[in-house]
């Protein structure tokens, strides 16, 4: 099976998750700037990850997703993840805002399915401590377990 993990990463946390997933399944991890959406046809599995920005994927990831031609992921297994703050430890106002805005992984998964992808696992979020990180202890291990337990 040929797998590609496409990610955007501002502080390196999403990149760490993407590379851990790639190592776990023998795939290749590339940042959005190094992948042309027309190159996706040679893969069996596409995993896409982004930091959450205002409940959405980062602008470079949104641009990447928008460039994927309609229907071009037909027959391709897809999965989505994001990095995010935990709702715990924040004030009521921020927790409510986070609940309303939600997170990037679900939006990424929807975009991939609209392009024809077959979702193999529920979208997942990995927790970052603070704005710049680091990842919460155990998140790398949780990321590898998440993809290894999927139906690919």
CNS distance restraints for C-alpha pairs under 8 A (distance, minus, plus):
assign (resid   1 and name CA) (resid  43 and name CA) 7.74 0.50 0.50
assign (resid   1 and name CA) (resid  44 and name CA) 5.98 0.50 0.50
assign (resid   1 and name CA) (resid  45 and name CA) 7.56 0.50 0.50
assign (resid   2 and name CA) (resid  27 and name CA) 6.50 0.50 0.50
assign (resid   2 and name CA) (resid  42 and name CA) 7.71 0.50 0.50
assign (resid   2 and name CA) (resid  43 and name CA) 5.08 0.50 0.50
assign (resid   2 and name CA) (resid  44 and name CA) 5.27 0.50 0.50
assign (resid   2 and name CA) (resid  45 and name CA) 6.46 0.50 0.50
assign (resid   3 and name CA) (resid  22 and name CA) 7.74 0.50 0.50
assign (resid   3 and name CA) (resid  25 and name CA) 7.69 0.50 0.50
assign (resid   3 and name CA) (resid  26 and name CA) 7.36 0.50 0.50
assign (resid   3 and name CA) (resid  27 and name CA) 4.58 0.50 0.50
assign (resid   3 and name CA) (resid  28 and name CA) 6.34 0.50 0.50
assign (resid   3 and name CA) (resid  43 and name CA) 5.74 0.50 0.50
assign (resid   3 and name CA) (resid  44 and name CA) 5.92 0.50 0.50
assign (resid   3 and name CA) (resid  45 and name CA) 4.59 0.50 0.50
assign (resid   3 and name CA) (resid  46 and name CA) 5.95 0.50 0.50
assign (resid   3 and name CA) (resid  47 and name CA) 7.70 0.50 0.50
assign (resid   4 and name CA) (resid  22 and name CA) 7.56 0.50 0.50
assign (resid   4 and name CA) (resid  27 and name CA) 5.63 0.50 0.50
assign (resid   4 and name CA) (resid  28 and name CA) 4.98 0.50 0.50
assign (resid   4 and name CA) (resid  29 and name CA) 5.96 0.50 0.50
assign (resid   4 and name CA) (resid  30 and name CA) 7.53 0.50 0.50
assign (resid   4 and name CA) (resid  43 and name CA) 6.75 0.50 0.50
assign (resid   4 and name CA) (resid  45 and name CA) 6.30 0.50 0.50
assign (resid   4 and name CA) (resid  46 and name CA) 5.07 0.50 0.50
assign (resid   4 and name CA) (resid  47 and name CA) 6.27 0.50 0.50
assign (resid   5 and name CA) (resid  18 and name CA) 6.23 0.50 0.50
assign (resid   5 and name CA) (resid  19 and name CA) 7.94 0.50 0.50
assign (resid   5 and name CA) (resid  21 and name CA) 7.78 0.50 0.50
assign (resid   5 and name CA) (resid  22 and name CA) 6.53 0.50 0.50
assign (resid   5 and name CA) (resid  27 and name CA) 7.02 0.50 0.50
assign (resid   5 and name CA) (resid  28 and name CA) 6.00 0.50 0.50
assign (resid   5 and name CA) (resid  29 and name CA) 4.51 0.50 0.50
assign (resid   5 and name CA) (resid  30 and name CA) 6.24 0.50 0.50
assign (resid   5 and name CA) (resid  46 and name CA) 5.93 0.50 0.50
assign (resid   5 and name CA) (resid  47 and name CA) 4.61 0.50 0.50
assign (resid   5 and name CA) (resid  48 and name CA) 5.72 0.50 0.50
assign (resid   5 and name CA) (resid  49 and name CA) 7.60 0.50 0.50
assign (resid   6 and name CA) (resid  18 and name CA) 7.50 0.50 0.50
assign (resid   6 and name CA) (resid  29 and name CA) 5.92 0.50 0.50
assign (resid   6 and name CA) (resid  30 and name CA) 5.11 0.50 0.50
assign (resid   6 and name CA) (resid  31 and name CA) 5.54 0.50 0.50
assign (resid   6 and name CA) (resid  32 and name CA) 5.95 0.50 0.50
assign (resid   6 and name CA) (resid  35 and name CA) 7.53 0.50 0.50
assign (resid   6 and name CA) (resid  46 and name CA) 7.49 0.50 0.50
assign (resid   6 and name CA) (resid  47 and name CA) 6.25 0.50 0.50
assign (resid   6 and name CA) (resid  48 and name CA) 4.85 0.50 0.50
assign (resid   6 and name CA) (resid  49 and name CA) 6.38 0.50 0.50
assign (resid   7 and name CA) (resid  14 and name CA) 6.89 0.50 0.50
assign (resid   7 and name CA) (resid  15 and name CA) 6.50 0.50 0.50
assign (resid   7 and name CA) (resid  18 and name CA) 6.58 0.50 0.50
assign (resid   7 and name CA) (resid  29 and name CA) 7.43 0.50 0.50
assign (resid   7 and name CA) (resid  30 and name CA) 6.38 0.50 0.50
assign (resid   7 and name CA) (resid  31 and name CA) 4.85 0.50 0.50
assign (resid   7 and name CA) (resid  32 and name CA) 5.77 0.50 0.50
assign (resid   7 and name CA) (resid  48 and name CA) 5.72 0.50 0.50
assign (resid   7 and name CA) (resid  49 and name CA) 4.67 0.50 0.50
assign (resid   7 and name CA) (resid  50 and name CA) 5.63 0.50 0.50
assign (resid   7 and name CA) (resid  61 and name CA) 7.35 0.50 0.50
assign (resid   8 and name CA) (resid  14 and name CA) 6.77 0.50 0.50
assign (resid   8 and name CA) (resid  15 and name CA) 6.96 0.50 0.50
assign (resid   8 and name CA) (resid  31 and name CA) 5.51 0.50 0.50
assign (resid   8 and name CA) (resid  32 and name CA) 5.81 0.50 0.50
assign (resid   8 and name CA) (resid  49 and name CA) 6.65 0.50 0.50
assign (resid   8 and name CA) (resid  50 and name CA) 5.09 0.50 0.50
assign (resid   8 and name CA) (resid  51 and name CA) 7.02 0.50 0.50
assign (resid   8 and name CA) (resid  58 and name CA) 7.24 0.50 0.50
assign (resid   8 and name CA) (resid  60 and name CA) 6.89 0.50 0.50
assign (resid   8 and name CA) (resid  61 and name CA) 6.11 0.50 0.50
assign (resid   9 and name CA) (resid  13 and name CA) 6.53 0.50 0.50
assign (resid   9 and name CA) (resid  14 and name CA) 5.06 0.50 0.50
assign (resid   9 and name CA) (resid  15 and name CA) 5.53 0.50 0.50
assign (resid   9 and name CA) (resid  31 and name CA) 7.75 0.50 0.50
assign (resid   9 and name CA) (resid  50 and name CA) 6.43 0.50 0.50
assign (resid   9 and name CA) (resid  51 and name CA) 6.37 0.50 0.50
assign (resid  10 and name CA) (resid  14 and name CA) 7.79 0.50 0.50
assign (resid  10 and name CA) (resid  51 and name CA) 7.44 0.50 0.50
assign (resid  11 and name CA) (resid 132 and name CA) 5.65 0.50 0.50
assign (resid  11 and name CA) (resid 133 and name CA) 7.28 0.50 0.50
assign (resid  12 and name CA) (resid  16 and name CA) 6.24 0.50 0.50
assign (resid  13 and name CA) (resid  17 and name CA) 6.52 0.50 0.50
assign (resid  13 and name CA) (resid  83 and name CA) 7.25 0.50 0.50
assign (resid  13 and name CA) (resid 128 and name CA) 7.40 0.50 0.50
assign (resid  13 and name CA) (resid 132 and name CA) 7.99 0.50 0.50
assign (resid  13 and name CA) (resid 133 and name CA) 6.67 0.50 0.50
assign (resid  13 and name CA) (resid 134 and name CA) 6.71 0.50 0.50
assign (resid  13 and name CA) (resid 135 and name CA) 6.22 0.50 0.50
assign (resid  14 and name CA) (resid  18 and name CA) 6.13 0.50 0.50
assign (resid  14 and name CA) (resid  49 and name CA) 6.82 0.50 0.50
assign (resid  14 and name CA) (resid  50 and name CA) 6.23 0.50 0.50
assign (resid  14 and name CA) (resid  51 and name CA) 6.24 0.50 0.50
assign (resid  14 and name CA) (resid  82 and name CA) 7.07 0.50 0.50
assign (resid  14 and name CA) (resid  83 and name CA) 5.96 0.50 0.50
assign (resid  15 and name CA) (resid  19 and name CA) 6.09 0.50 0.50
assign (resid  15 and name CA) (resid  31 and name CA) 7.89 0.50 0.50
assign (resid  16 and name CA) (resid  20 and name CA) 6.14 0.50 0.50
assign (resid  16 and name CA) (resid 140 and name CA) 7.64 0.50 0.50
assign (resid  17 and name CA) (resid  21 and name CA) 6.21 0.50 0.50
assign (resid  17 and name CA) (resid 139 and name CA) 7.97 0.50 0.50
assign (resid  17 and name CA) (resid 140 and name CA) 5.94 0.50 0.50
assign (resid  17 and name CA) (resid 143 and name CA) 6.56 0.50 0.50
assign (resid  18 and name CA) (resid  22 and name CA) 6.16 0.50 0.50
assign (resid  18 and name CA) (resid  29 and name CA) 6.17 0.50 0.50
assign (resid  18 and name CA) (resid  49 and name CA) 7.01 0.50 0.50
assign (resid  19 and name CA) (resid  23 and name CA) 6.08 0.50 0.50
assign (resid  19 and name CA) (resid  28 and name CA) 7.82 0.50 0.50
assign (resid  19 and name CA) (resid  29 and name CA) 5.72 0.50 0.50
assign (resid  20 and name CA) (resid  24 and name CA) 6.14 0.50 0.50
assign (resid  20 and name CA) (resid 140 and name CA) 6.52 0.50 0.50
assign (resid  20 and name CA) (resid 143 and name CA) 7.31 0.50 0.50
assign (resid  20 and name CA) (resid 144 and name CA) 6.43 0.50 0.50
assign (resid  21 and name CA) (resid  25 and name CA) 6.44 0.50 0.50
assign (resid  21 and name CA) (resid  27 and name CA) 7.73 0.50 0.50
assign (resid  21 and name CA) (resid 143 and name CA) 6.43 0.50 0.50
assign (resid  21 and name CA) (resid 144 and name CA) 5.31 0.50 0.50
assign (resid  21 and name CA) (resid 147 and name CA) 6.82 0.50 0.50
assign (resid  22 and name CA) (resid  26 and name CA) 5.60 0.50 0.50
assign (resid  22 and name CA) (resid  27 and name CA) 4.35 0.50 0.50
assign (resid  22 and name CA) (resid  28 and name CA) 5.51 0.50 0.50
assign (resid  22 and name CA) (resid  29 and name CA) 5.86 0.50 0.50
assign (resid  23 and name CA) (resid  27 and name CA) 6.39 0.50 0.50
assign (resid  23 and name CA) (resid  28 and name CA) 7.92 0.50 0.50
assign (resid  24 and name CA) (resid 144 and name CA) 5.86 0.50 0.50
assign (resid  24 and name CA) (resid 147 and name CA) 7.97 0.50 0.50
assign (resid  24 and name CA) (resid 148 and name CA) 7.28 0.50 0.50
assign (resid  25 and name CA) (resid 147 and name CA) 7.88 0.50 0.50
assign (resid  25 and name CA) (resid 148 and name CA) 7.24 0.50 0.50
assign (resid  30 and name CA) (resid  34 and name CA) 6.11 0.50 0.50
assign (resid  30 and name CA) (resid  35 and name CA) 6.74 0.50 0.50
assign (resid  31 and name CA) (resid  35 and name CA) 6.87 0.50 0.50
assign (resid  32 and name CA) (resid  60 and name CA) 6.86 0.50 0.50
assign (resid  32 and name CA) (resid  61 and name CA) 6.52 0.50 0.50
assign (resid  32 and name CA) (resid  64 and name CA) 6.39 0.50 0.50
assign (resid  33 and name CA) (resid  60 and name CA) 7.95 0.50 0.50
assign (resid  35 and name CA) (resid  39 and name CA) 7.09 0.50 0.50
assign (resid  36 and name CA) (resid  40 and name CA) 7.69 0.50 0.50
assign (resid  37 and name CA) (resid  64 and name CA) 7.13 0.50 0.50
assign (resid  37 and name CA) (resid  67 and name CA) 6.36 0.50 0.50
assign (resid  37 and name CA) (resid  68 and name CA) 5.14 0.50 0.50
assign (resid  37 and name CA) (resid  69 and name CA) 7.60 0.50 0.50
assign (resid  38 and name CA) (resid  68 and name CA) 7.19 0.50 0.50
assign (resid  38 and name CA) (resid  69 and name CA) 7.83 0.50 0.50
assign (resid  40 and name CA) (resid  46 and name CA) 7.80 0.50 0.50
assign (resid  40 and name CA) (resid  73 and name CA) 7.74 0.50 0.50
assign (resid  41 and name CA) (resid  72 and name CA) 7.49 0.50 0.50
assign (resid  41 and name CA) (resid  73 and name CA) 7.42 0.50 0.50
assign (resid  43 and name CA) (resid  76 and name CA) 7.36 0.50 0.50
assign (resid  44 and name CA) (resid  76 and name CA) 5.54 0.50 0.50
assign (resid  44 and name CA) (resid  77 and name CA) 6.21 0.50 0.50
assign (resid  45 and name CA) (resid  76 and name CA) 5.94 0.50 0.50
assign (resid  45 and name CA) (resid  77 and name CA) 4.72 0.50 0.50
assign (resid  45 and name CA) (resid  78 and name CA) 5.69 0.50 0.50
assign (resid  45 and name CA) (resid  79 and name CA) 7.99 0.50 0.50
assign (resid  45 and name CA) (resid 152 and name CA) 7.64 0.50 0.50
assign (resid  46 and name CA) (resid  76 and name CA) 7.14 0.50 0.50
assign (resid  46 and name CA) (resid  77 and name CA) 6.26 0.50 0.50
assign (resid  46 and name CA) (resid  78 and name CA) 4.79 0.50 0.50
assign (resid  46 and name CA) (resid  79 and name CA) 6.51 0.50 0.50
assign (resid  47 and name CA) (resid  78 and name CA) 5.57 0.50 0.50
assign (resid  47 and name CA) (resid  79 and name CA) 4.66 0.50 0.50
assign (resid  47 and name CA) (resid  80 and name CA) 5.59 0.50 0.50
assign (resid  47 and name CA) (resid  81 and name CA) 7.75 0.50 0.50
assign (resid  48 and name CA) (resid  78 and name CA) 7.85 0.50 0.50
assign (resid  48 and name CA) (resid  79 and name CA) 6.41 0.50 0.50
assign (resid  48 and name CA) (resid  80 and name CA) 4.89 0.50 0.50
assign (resid  48 and name CA) (resid  81 and name CA) 6.39 0.50 0.50
assign (resid  48 and name CA) (resid 108 and name CA) 7.24 0.50 0.50
assign (resid  49 and name CA) (resid  80 and name CA) 5.72 0.50 0.50
assign (resid  49 and name CA) (resid  81 and name CA) 4.67 0.50 0.50
assign (resid  49 and name CA) (resid  82 and name CA) 5.13 0.50 0.50
assign (resid  49 and name CA) (resid  83 and name CA) 7.83 0.50 0.50
assign (resid  49 and name CA) (resid 105 and name CA) 7.13 0.50 0.50
assign (resid  49 and name CA) (resid 108 and name CA) 7.79 0.50 0.50
assign (resid  50 and name CA) (resid  57 and name CA) 5.50 0.50 0.50
assign (resid  50 and name CA) (resid  58 and name CA) 6.24 0.50 0.50
assign (resid  50 and name CA) (resid  61 and name CA) 6.58 0.50 0.50
assign (resid  50 and name CA) (resid  81 and name CA) 6.80 0.50 0.50
assign (resid  50 and name CA) (resid  82 and name CA) 4.84 0.50 0.50
assign (resid  50 and name CA) (resid  83 and name CA) 6.49 0.50 0.50
assign (resid  50 and name CA) (resid 104 and name CA) 6.92 0.50 0.50
assign (resid  50 and name CA) (resid 105 and name CA) 7.50 0.50 0.50
assign (resid  51 and name CA) (resid  57 and name CA) 6.12 0.50 0.50
assign (resid  51 and name CA) (resid  58 and name CA) 6.14 0.50 0.50
assign (resid  51 and name CA) (resid  82 and name CA) 5.26 0.50 0.50
assign (resid  51 and name CA) (resid  83 and name CA) 4.67 0.50 0.50
assign (resid  51 and name CA) (resid  84 and name CA) 6.35 0.50 0.50
assign (resid  51 and name CA) (resid 104 and name CA) 7.07 0.50 0.50
assign (resid  52 and name CA) (resid  56 and name CA) 5.41 0.50 0.50
assign (resid  52 and name CA) (resid  57 and name CA) 5.22 0.50 0.50
assign (resid  52 and name CA) (resid  58 and name CA) 6.39 0.50 0.50
assign (resid  52 and name CA) (resid  82 and name CA) 6.26 0.50 0.50
assign (resid  52 and name CA) (resid  83 and name CA) 6.08 0.50 0.50
assign (resid  52 and name CA) (resid  84 and name CA) 5.62 0.50 0.50
assign (resid  52 and name CA) (resid 103 and name CA) 5.81 0.50 0.50
assign (resid  52 and name CA) (resid 104 and name CA) 5.00 0.50 0.50
assign (resid  52 and name CA) (resid 105 and name CA) 7.94 0.50 0.50
assign (resid  53 and name CA) (resid  57 and name CA) 5.90 0.50 0.50
assign (resid  53 and name CA) (resid  58 and name CA) 5.60 0.50 0.50
assign (resid  53 and name CA) (resid 104 and name CA) 7.44 0.50 0.50
assign (resid  54 and name CA) (resid 101 and name CA) 6.68 0.50 0.50
assign (resid  54 and name CA) (resid 103 and name CA) 7.76 0.50 0.50
assign (resid  55 and name CA) (resid  98 and name CA) 7.12 0.50 0.50
assign (resid  55 and name CA) (resid 101 and name CA) 4.68 0.50 0.50
assign (resid  55 and name CA) (resid 102 and name CA) 4.96 0.50 0.50
assign (resid  55 and name CA) (resid 103 and name CA) 4.30 0.50 0.50
assign (resid  55 and name CA) (resid 104 and name CA) 5.58 0.50 0.50
assign (resid  56 and name CA) (resid 101 and name CA) 7.90 0.50 0.50
assign (resid  56 and name CA) (resid 102 and name CA) 7.84 0.50 0.50
assign (resid  56 and name CA) (resid 103 and name CA) 5.90 0.50 0.50
assign (resid  56 and name CA) (resid 104 and name CA) 4.31 0.50 0.50
assign (resid  56 and name CA) (resid 105 and name CA) 7.99 0.50 0.50
assign (resid  56 and name CA) (resid 107 and name CA) 6.77 0.50 0.50
assign (resid  57 and name CA) (resid  61 and name CA) 5.91 0.50 0.50
assign (resid  57 and name CA) (resid  62 and name CA) 6.02 0.50 0.50
assign (resid  57 and name CA) (resid  82 and name CA) 7.83 0.50 0.50
assign (resid  57 and name CA) (resid 103 and name CA) 7.86 0.50 0.50
assign (resid  57 and name CA) (resid 104 and name CA) 4.68 0.50 0.50
assign (resid  57 and name CA) (resid 105 and name CA) 7.47 0.50 0.50
assign (resid  57 and name CA) (resid 107 and name CA) 7.43 0.50 0.50
assign (resid  57 and name CA) (resid 108 and name CA) 7.03 0.50 0.50
assign (resid  58 and name CA) (resid  62 and name CA) 6.23 0.50 0.50
assign (resid  59 and name CA) (resid  63 and name CA) 6.17 0.50 0.50
assign (resid  60 and name CA) (resid  64 and name CA) 6.23 0.50 0.50
assign (resid  61 and name CA) (resid  65 and name CA) 6.15 0.50 0.50
assign (resid  62 and name CA) (resid  66 and name CA) 6.09 0.50 0.50
assign (resid  63 and name CA) (resid  67 and name CA) 6.32 0.50 0.50
assign (resid  64 and name CA) (resid  68 and name CA) 6.79 0.50 0.50
assign (resid  65 and name CA) (resid 108 and name CA) 7.79 0.50 0.50
assign (resid  65 and name CA) (resid 111 and name CA) 6.83 0.50 0.50
assign (resid  65 and name CA) (resid 112 and name CA) 7.56 0.50 0.50
assign (resid  68 and name CA) (resid  72 and name CA) 7.02 0.50 0.50
assign (resid  68 and name CA) (resid 115 and name CA) 7.21 0.50 0.50
assign (resid  69 and name CA) (resid 115 and name CA) 6.95 0.50 0.50
assign (resid  70 and name CA) (resid 114 and name CA) 7.48 0.50 0.50
assign (resid  70 and name CA) (resid 115 and name CA) 4.85 0.50 0.50
assign (resid  70 and name CA) (resid 116 and name CA) 7.35 0.50 0.50
assign (resid  71 and name CA) (resid 114 and name CA) 7.54 0.50 0.50
assign (resid  71 and name CA) (resid 115 and name CA) 4.64 0.50 0.50
assign (resid  71 and name CA) (resid 116 and name CA) 4.83 0.50 0.50
assign (resid  72 and name CA) (resid 115 and name CA) 6.09 0.50 0.50
assign (resid  72 and name CA) (resid 116 and name CA) 6.44 0.50 0.50
assign (resid  73 and name CA) (resid 112 and name CA) 7.41 0.50 0.50
assign (resid  73 and name CA) (resid 115 and name CA) 5.55 0.50 0.50
assign (resid  73 and name CA) (resid 116 and name CA) 4.63 0.50 0.50
assign (resid  73 and name CA) (resid 117 and name CA) 4.72 0.50 0.50
assign (resid  74 and name CA) (resid 115 and name CA) 7.15 0.50 0.50
assign (resid  74 and name CA) (resid 116 and name CA) 4.20 0.50 0.50
assign (resid  74 and name CA) (resid 117 and name CA) 5.32 0.50 0.50
assign (resid  74 and name CA) (resid 118 and name CA) 7.38 0.50 0.50
assign (resid  75 and name CA) (resid 116 and name CA) 7.16 0.50 0.50
assign (resid  75 and name CA) (resid 117 and name CA) 6.39 0.50 0.50
assign (resid  75 and name CA) (resid 118 and name CA) 6.63 0.50 0.50
assign (resid  76 and name CA) (resid 116 and name CA) 7.61 0.50 0.50
assign (resid  76 and name CA) (resid 117 and name CA) 5.24 0.50 0.50
assign (resid  76 and name CA) (resid 118 and name CA) 5.98 0.50 0.50
assign (resid  77 and name CA) (resid 117 and name CA) 5.83 0.50 0.50
assign (resid  77 and name CA) (resid 118 and name CA) 4.72 0.50 0.50
assign (resid  77 and name CA) (resid 119 and name CA) 5.89 0.50 0.50
assign (resid  77 and name CA) (resid 120 and name CA) 6.14 0.50 0.50
assign (resid  77 and name CA) (resid 152 and name CA) 7.12 0.50 0.50
assign (resid  78 and name CA) (resid 109 and name CA) 7.73 0.50 0.50
assign (resid  78 and name CA) (resid 112 and name CA) 6.93 0.50 0.50
assign (resid  78 and name CA) (resid 113 and name CA) 7.90 0.50 0.50
assign (resid  78 and name CA) (resid 117 and name CA) 5.65 0.50 0.50
assign (resid  78 and name CA) (resid 118 and name CA) 5.62 0.50 0.50
assign (resid  78 and name CA) (resid 119 and name CA) 4.83 0.50 0.50
assign (resid  78 and name CA) (resid 120 and name CA) 6.08 0.50 0.50
assign (resid  79 and name CA) (resid 109 and name CA) 6.50 0.50 0.50
assign (resid  79 and name CA) (resid 119 and name CA) 5.68 0.50 0.50
assign (resid  79 and name CA) (resid 120 and name CA) 6.13 0.50 0.50
assign (resid  79 and name CA) (resid 121 and name CA) 6.06 0.50 0.50
assign (resid  79 and name CA) (resid 122 and name CA) 7.33 0.50 0.50
assign (resid  79 and name CA) (resid 123 and name CA) 6.49 0.50 0.50
assign (resid  80 and name CA) (resid 105 and name CA) 5.37 0.50 0.50
assign (resid  80 and name CA) (resid 106 and name CA) 7.32 0.50 0.50
assign (resid  80 and name CA) (resid 108 and name CA) 5.99 0.50 0.50
assign (resid  80 and name CA) (resid 109 and name CA) 5.33 0.50 0.50
assign (resid  80 and name CA) (resid 122 and name CA) 7.70 0.50 0.50
assign (resid  80 and name CA) (resid 123 and name CA) 4.96 0.50 0.50
assign (resid  80 and name CA) (resid 124 and name CA) 6.70 0.50 0.50
assign (resid  81 and name CA) (resid 104 and name CA) 7.54 0.50 0.50
assign (resid  81 and name CA) (resid 105 and name CA) 4.67 0.50 0.50
assign (resid  81 and name CA) (resid 106 and name CA) 7.95 0.50 0.50
assign (resid  81 and name CA) (resid 108 and name CA) 7.77 0.50 0.50
assign (resid  81 and name CA) (resid 123 and name CA) 5.43 0.50 0.50
assign (resid  81 and name CA) (resid 124 and name CA) 4.72 0.50 0.50
assign (resid  81 and name CA) (resid 125 and name CA) 5.48 0.50 0.50
assign (resid  81 and name CA) (resid 126 and name CA) 7.54 0.50 0.50
assign (resid  82 and name CA) (resid 103 and name CA) 7.50 0.50 0.50
assign (resid  82 and name CA) (resid 104 and name CA) 5.84 0.50 0.50
assign (resid  82 and name CA) (resid 105 and name CA) 5.02 0.50 0.50
assign (resid  82 and name CA) (resid 124 and name CA) 6.51 0.50 0.50
assign (resid  82 and name CA) (resid 125 and name CA) 4.76 0.50 0.50
assign (resid  82 and name CA) (resid 126 and name CA) 6.21 0.50 0.50
assign (resid  83 and name CA) (resid 125 and name CA) 5.45 0.50 0.50
assign (resid  83 and name CA) (resid 126 and name CA) 4.73 0.50 0.50
assign (resid  83 and name CA) (resid 127 and name CA) 5.76 0.50 0.50
assign (resid  83 and name CA) (resid 128 and name CA) 6.35 0.50 0.50
assign (resid  84 and name CA) (resid 103 and name CA) 7.37 0.50 0.50
assign (resid  84 and name CA) (resid 125 and name CA) 6.43 0.50 0.50
assign (resid  84 and name CA) (resid 126 and name CA) 6.16 0.50 0.50
assign (resid  84 and name CA) (resid 127 and name CA) 5.15 0.50 0.50
assign (resid  84 and name CA) (resid 128 and name CA) 5.62 0.50 0.50
assign (resid  85 and name CA) (resid 127 and name CA) 5.52 0.50 0.50
assign (resid  85 and name CA) (resid 128 and name CA) 5.34 0.50 0.50
assign (resid  85 and name CA) (resid 129 and name CA) 6.47 0.50 0.50
assign (resid  85 and name CA) (resid 130 and name CA) 7.04 0.50 0.50
assign (resid  85 and name CA) (resid 131 and name CA) 7.69 0.50 0.50
assign (resid  86 and name CA) (resid 127 and name CA) 5.90 0.50 0.50
assign (resid  86 and name CA) (resid 128 and name CA) 7.30 0.50 0.50
assign (resid  86 and name CA) (resid 129 and name CA) 7.72 0.50 0.50
assign (resid  87 and name CA) (resid  94 and name CA) 7.89 0.50 0.50
assign (resid  87 and name CA) (resid  95 and name CA) 5.47 0.50 0.50
assign (resid  87 and name CA) (resid  98 and name CA) 7.18 0.50 0.50
assign (resid  88 and name CA) (resid  95 and name CA) 7.79 0.50 0.50
assign (resid  90 and name CA) (resid  94 and name CA) 6.28 0.50 0.50
assign (resid  90 and name CA) (resid  95 and name CA) 6.34 0.50 0.50
assign (resid  91 and name CA) (resid  95 and name CA) 6.26 0.50 0.50
assign (resid  92 and name CA) (resid  96 and name CA) 6.12 0.50 0.50
assign (resid  93 and name CA) (resid  97 and name CA) 6.22 0.50 0.50
assign (resid  94 and name CA) (resid  98 and name CA) 6.04 0.50 0.50
assign (resid  95 and name CA) (resid  99 and name CA) 6.21 0.50 0.50
assign (resid  96 and name CA) (resid 100 and name CA) 6.26 0.50 0.50
assign (resid  97 and name CA) (resid 101 and name CA) 6.04 0.50 0.50
assign (resid  98 and name CA) (resid 102 and name CA) 5.43 0.50 0.50
assign (resid  98 and name CA) (resid 103 and name CA) 7.60 0.50 0.50
assign (resid 103 and name CA) (resid 107 and name CA) 7.46 0.50 0.50
assign (resid 103 and name CA) (resid 125 and name CA) 7.89 0.50 0.50
assign (resid 104 and name CA) (resid 108 and name CA) 6.16 0.50 0.50
assign (resid 105 and name CA) (resid 109 and name CA) 6.15 0.50 0.50
assign (resid 105 and name CA) (resid 123 and name CA) 5.34 0.50 0.50
assign (resid 105 and name CA) (resid 124 and name CA) 6.19 0.50 0.50
assign (resid 105 and name CA) (resid 125 and name CA) 6.62 0.50 0.50
assign (resid 106 and name CA) (resid 110 and name CA) 6.24 0.50 0.50
assign (resid 106 and name CA) (resid 123 and name CA) 5.74 0.50 0.50
assign (resid 106 and name CA) (resid 124 and name CA) 7.99 0.50 0.50
assign (resid 107 and name CA) (resid 111 and name CA) 6.25 0.50 0.50
assign (resid 108 and name CA) (resid 112 and name CA) 6.24 0.50 0.50
assign (resid 109 and name CA) (resid 113 and name CA) 6.18 0.50 0.50
assign (resid 109 and name CA) (resid 119 and name CA) 7.28 0.50 0.50
assign (resid 109 and name CA) (resid 123 and name CA) 6.50 0.50 0.50
assign (resid 110 and name CA) (resid 114 and name CA) 6.11 0.50 0.50
assign (resid 111 and name CA) (resid 115 and name CA) 6.44 0.50 0.50
assign (resid 112 and name CA) (resid 116 and name CA) 6.66 0.50 0.50
assign (resid 112 and name CA) (resid 117 and name CA) 5.40 0.50 0.50
assign (resid 113 and name CA) (resid 117 and name CA) 4.52 0.50 0.50
assign (resid 113 and name CA) (resid 118 and name CA) 6.28 0.50 0.50
assign (resid 113 and name CA) (resid 119 and name CA) 6.78 0.50 0.50
assign (resid 120 and name CA) (resid 150 and name CA) 6.19 0.50 0.50
assign (resid 120 and name CA) (resid 151 and name CA) 5.44 0.50 0.50
assign (resid 120 and name CA) (resid 152 and name CA) 6.29 0.50 0.50
assign (resid 121 and name CA) (resid 147 and name CA) 7.81 0.50 0.50
assign (resid 121 and name CA) (resid 150 and name CA) 5.35 0.50 0.50
assign (resid 121 and name CA) (resid 151 and name CA) 6.75 0.50 0.50
assign (resid 124 and name CA) (resid 146 and name CA) 7.96 0.50 0.50
assign (resid 126 and name CA) (resid 135 and name CA) 7.64 0.50 0.50
assign (resid 126 and name CA) (resid 139 and name CA) 6.00 0.50 0.50
assign (resid 126 and name CA) (resid 143 and name CA) 7.36 0.50 0.50
assign (resid 127 and name CA) (resid 135 and name CA) 5.98 0.50 0.50
assign (resid 127 and name CA) (resid 136 and name CA) 5.68 0.50 0.50
assign (resid 127 and name CA) (resid 139 and name CA) 6.78 0.50 0.50
assign (resid 128 and name CA) (resid 132 and name CA) 7.59 0.50 0.50
assign (resid 128 and name CA) (resid 133 and name CA) 5.05 0.50 0.50
assign (resid 128 and name CA) (resid 134 and name CA) 5.77 0.50 0.50
assign (resid 128 and name CA) (resid 135 and name CA) 4.28 0.50 0.50
assign (resid 128 and name CA) (resid 136 and name CA) 5.49 0.50 0.50
assign (resid 129 and name CA) (resid 133 and name CA) 4.91 0.50 0.50
assign (resid 129 and name CA) (resid 134 and name CA) 5.61 0.50 0.50
assign (resid 129 and name CA) (resid 135 and name CA) 5.88 0.50 0.50
assign (resid 129 and name CA) (resid 136 and name CA) 5.74 0.50 0.50
assign (resid 130 and name CA) (resid 134 and name CA) 7.26 0.50 0.50
assign (resid 135 and name CA) (resid 139 and name CA) 6.46 0.50 0.50
assign (resid 135 and name CA) (resid 140 and name CA) 7.95 0.50 0.50
assign (resid 138 and name CA) (resid 142 and name CA) 6.17 0.50 0.50
assign (resid 139 and name CA) (resid 143 and name CA) 6.05 0.50 0.50
assign (resid 140 and name CA) (resid 144 and name CA) 6.43 0.50 0.50
assign (resid 141 and name CA) (resid 145 and name CA) 6.24 0.50 0.50
assign (resid 142 and name CA) (resid 146 and name CA) 5.98 0.50 0.50
assign (resid 143 and name CA) (resid 147 and name CA) 6.50 0.50 0.50
assign (resid 144 and name CA) (resid 148 and name CA) 6.05 0.50 0.50
assign (resid 145 and name CA) (resid 149 and name CA) 5.94 0.50 0.50
assign (resid 146 and name CA) (resid 150 and name CA) 6.55 0.50 0.50
